[in-house]
Amino acid sequence: MPVARVLRSVLAAALLIPALAACSAGGTAIDSGSAPAAPAASSASPEVSVAGVSPLAGPVSGGTAVTVSGAGLDALASVRIGEAEVPLEPGADGTTATFTTPAAVDFAPGAQQLALLGPGGSPVHEATFDYQVSTPVDRQLSYVLAHWQSYNTAEYQTLEGNDCVNFTSQSLVARGWTQDGEWFYDPSSVYSSGAPWRSSTAFRDWLRDRPELAVPLDDTQRNQVVPGDIAQFDWDNSGDRDHTGVVTRVEHTDAGTKIYFAGHTLDSDYRDVDQAITVDHPGGTAYYWHIVG
């Protein structure tokens, strides 16, 4: 083969090599003088890992501060205990989170399923929370919700047609209050019990002299009322008290505070204060006693 033809073949082969390299790179020429681009950082949240939830027991009235430990906990959305869902506050680095337990349904003791929920609402960790009757207000509210309709006739007689203060007084004994020479139950006849045990007005007057037991609040101070406090009503604004009950639920909303109470006579477990003073007794006035301790 002539030398000229050999040289032309070698030159063509040399020119073909970079073209093939470009094709193998997807048709894009590579700048050998530039460093390859770094992979994009992942924006996904770290995987949630729960190491512990503590404590897993507390009073039926709620309010237990629970701490979750682990990793990636800032990805959690909320906590569900039984049917109630409550917010969860993550720590700064995602290794801890805290929440506060709600009251047990009807202040009844027992185990409830606890689930830590992810952003989509699906459980990422499950445990069991044991509600216990362990505080004075637990004992009071458990008594109220057990006997608002099923009267405790084994221990107490009933004041027919006017049993509200008798029932409220029973709940305070369950809470731990001690009877005295004025506020007392007579087992021989409920009608011989002390006037503050039987009468809403007498009960108000008795409490006025005992600030160590309760603090009076009016209806503009609803935000200070808590479950276990006492609700009283003056249906006709005559200056006396016509009805007495035990606060069983308080809801704080943007529109204001809603209060619900339990009582006898008109047997109820979660009677709405607003319903009572605007519909049942239009123009009536609500008052409260905040229990000390």
C-alpha positions in Angstrom: 0.0 0.0 0.0 1.4 3.4 -0.8 2.7 5.4 2.1 0.3 8.3 1.5 -2.7 6.0 1.8 -1.4 4.5 5.1 -1.0 8.0 6.5 -4.5 9.0 5.5 -5.9 5.8 7.3 -4.0 6.5 10.5 -5.2 10.1 10.5 -8.9 9.1 10.0 -8.7 6.6 12.9 -7.3 9.2 15.2 -10.1 11.6 14.4 -12.7 8.9 15.0 -11.7 8.2 18.6 -13.0 11.4 20.3 -16.2 11.2 18.2 -16.9 7.7 19.6 -16.2 9.0 23.1 -18.7 11.8 22.6 -21.4 9.3 21.5 -20.7 7.1 24.5 -21.4 10.1 26.7 -24.9 10.5 25.3 -23.9 12.8 22.5 -22.6 15.5 24.7 -18.9 16.4 24.6 -17.1 16.3 28.0 -15.0 19.2 29.1 -12.0 17.3 30.6 -10.9 20.5 32.3 -14.1 20.7 34.7 -14.7 18.7 37.9 -17.9 16.5 37.8 -20.9 18.1 39.5 -21.7 17.1 43.2 -24.9 15.1 43.7 -27.9 17.3 45.0 -28.5 17.1 48.8 -31.5 15.2 49.9 -34.4 17.2 51.2 -36.2 14.2 52.9 -36.7 14.3 56.7 -34.6 11.9 58.7 -36.3 8.6 59.6 -38.2 8.8 62.9 -36.7 6.5 65.5 -38.4 6.3 68.9 -36.2 5.2 71.8 -38.6 5.7 74.6 -41.9 7.3 75.8 -42.2 8.2 79.5 -44.1 8.2 81.7 -46.8 5.9 80.4 -49.2 6.3 83.3 -51.0 9.3 84.8 -54.2 10.7 86.3 -57.6 10.4 84.7 -57.9 14.2 84.9 -55.1 14.5 82.4 -52.2 17.0 82.5 -49.3 14.5 82.5 -46.2 15.8 80.8 -44.8 13.0 78.6 -41.4 13.0 77.0 -40.5 11.2 73.8 -36.8 10.4 73.1 -35.2 9.2 69.9 -34.2 10.8 66.5 -36.0 12.6 63.7 -38.8 13.5 66.1 -39.3 16.9 64.5 -41.1 14.9 61.7 -43.9 13.9 64.1 -47.2 15.8 63.8 -49.3 14.9 66.8 -50.2 12.2 69.4 -53.4 10.2 69.6 -54.5 8.8 73.0 -57.7 6.8 72.7 -59.9 8.9 70.4 -58.3 12.3 71.5 -55.5 13.9 69.4 -53.2 16.4 71.1 -50.3 18.5 69.7 -46.7 17.5 70.2 -43.8 19.9 70.7 -40.5 18.7 69.2 -37.2 19.7 70.8 -34.6 21.9 68.9 -32.5 19.0 67.6 -35.3 16.4 67.0 -34.0 14.0 69.7 -36.9 14.8 72.1 -40.5 15.9 72.0 -43.1 16.5 74.6 -46.9 16.4 74.9 -49.6 16.7 77.6 -52.2 14.0 78.1 -55.9 15.0 77.9 -58.4 13.8 80.4 -59.6 10.2 80.1 -63.1 9.8 78.6 -65.6 10.2 81.5 -62.5 10.2 83.8 -62.5 6.4 83.8 -59.3 4.6 84.6 -57.8 2.0 82.3 -55.3 1.5 79.4 -55.6 3.6 76.3 -53.8 3.1 73.0 -51.2 5.8 72.4 -49.9 6.5 68.8 -47.3 9.0 67.7 -48.5 10.3 64.3 -46.4 11.3 61.2 -47.3 14.2 58.9 -49.8 12.0 57.0 -51.6 11.0 60.2 -50.3 7.4 60.2 -48.8 5.9 63.3 -45.0 5.7 63.5 -44.9 4.4 67.0 -47.5 2.9 69.3 -47.6 2.2 73.1 -50.2 2.1 75.9 -51.0 4.8 78.4 -52.5 3.7 81.7 -55.0 6.2 83.2 -55.2 6.0 86.9 -57.4 7.5 89.7 -54.6 9.0 91.7 -55.4 12.6 92.6 -58.1 14.3 94.7 -59.8 15.7 91.6 -59.5 12.3 89.9 -61.5 10.8 92.8 -64.1 13.6 92.6 -64.7 13.5 88.9 -64.7 9.7 88.7 -67.4 9.8 91.4 -69.4 12.4 89.5 -69.3 10.5 86.2 -70.1 7.2 87.8 -73.1 8.5 89.7 -74.7 11.5 87.8 -77.3 9.1 86.6 -76.8 5.9 88.6 -77.3 7.4 92.1 -75.1 6.1 95.0 -78.1 5.0 97.1 -75.9 2.5 98.9 -74.3 5.4 100.8 -76.5 8.4 100.4 -80.2 9.2 100.4 -81.7 11.4 97.7 -83.4 14.8 98.1 -86.3 14.3 95.8 -86.6 17.1 93.2 -83.7 19.1 94.7 -80.6 16.8 94.9 -78.0 19.0 93.2 -76.2 20.2 96.3 -76.5 16.8 98.0 -74.7 15.3 95.0 -72.1 18.0 94.7 -71.3 17.6 98.4 -70.9 13.9 97.9 -68.3 14.6 95.2 -66.4 16.9 97.5 -66.2 14.2 100.2 -64.8 11.9 97.5 -62.3 14.6 96.7 -61.2 14.5 100.3 -63.1 17.4 102.0 -63.9 16.9 105.7 -67.4 17.5 107.0 -67.9 19.9 109.8 -70.7 21.1 112.1 -72.4 23.0 109.4 -71.7 21.1 106.2 -72.5 17.5 107.0 -74.6 14.5 105.9 -77.0 12.9 108.3 -77.3 9.2 107.4 -80.5 8.9 109.4 -82.2 11.3 107.1 -80.8 13.5 104.3 -83.3 16.2 105.3 -81.6 16.5 108.7 -78.2 17.2 107.0 -76.6 20.6 107.4 -78.2 23.4 105.3 -75.0 23.9 103.3 -75.2 20.2 102.3 -78.7 20.6 101.0 -79.2 24.2 99.8 -77.4 26.1 97.0 -77.7 29.4 98.8 -76.5 28.1 102.1 -73.7 26.3 100.4 -72.6 29.6 98.8 -72.7 31.3 102.2 -70.7 28.5 103.8 -68.0 28.7 101.1 -67.7 32.5 101.4 -66.3 32.0 104.9 -63.8 29.4 103.8 -61.3 30.9 101.3 -58.9 28.1 102.1 -61.3 25.8 100.3 -62.6 27.8 97.3 -62.3 31.1 95.5 -65.4 32.8 94.0 -65.4 33.6 90.3 -68.0 35.2 88.2 -68.9 34.4 84.6 -66.4 36.9 83.2 -63.6 34.8 84.8 -64.4 31.6 82.9 -60.8 31.2 81.8 -59.8 30.5 85.4 -62.3 27.6 85.8 -61.0 24.0 85.7 -62.7 20.6 85.9 -63.6 19.8 89.5 -64.7 23.4 90.3 -68.2 24.2 91.3 -70.8 25.9 89.1 -73.7 27.7 90.6 -76.7 29.5 89.0 -79.1 32.2 89.8 -81.9 31.5 87.3 -84.0 34.6 88.0 -81.2 36.9 89.3 -83.0 37.3 92.6 -79.7 37.2 94.5 -79.9 33.6 95.8 -78.5 30.4 94.2 -80.9 28.0 92.5 -78.7 25.2 91.2 -75.3 23.7 91.8 -73.1 21.3 89.8 -69.6 20.1 89.2 -67.5 21.3 86.2 -66.6 18.3 84.1 -65.1 20.0 81.0 -63.6 23.3 80.0 -62.8 24.2 76.4 -60.8 27.3 75.5 -61.4 28.5 71.9 -60.8 31.6 69.9 -64.5 32.5 70.5 -64.1 32.2 74.3 -64.3 29.6 77.0 -67.0 26.9 77.1 -67.9 25.2 80.4 -69.8 22.0 81.0 -71.0 20.6 84.3 -72.6 17.6 85.8 -75.4 17.5 88.4 -78.6 15.9 89.8 -82.2 17.1 89.6 -81.8 17.6 85.9 -79.4 14.7 85.7 -76.5 15.6 83.4 -72.9 14.8 82.8 -71.8 17.5 80.4 -74.4 20.2 80.5 -73.5 23.4 78.7 -73.5 26.5 80.9 -74.5 28.7 77.9 -77.4 26.4 77.1 -78.5 26.6 80.8 -78.5 30.4 81.0 -79.8 31.3 77.5 -82.2 28.5 76.6 -83.2 26.5 79.7 -83.3 29.7 81.9 -83.0 32.7 79.7 -81.3 35.6 81.4 -79.9 33.4 84.2 -76.4 34.1 85.7 -73.6 31.6 86.2 -71.1 31.7 89.1 -68.2 29.5 90.0 -66.1 28.3 92.9 -62.5 27.5 92.1 -61.4 24.7 94.4 -58.1 25.4 96.2 -55.6 22.5 96.0 
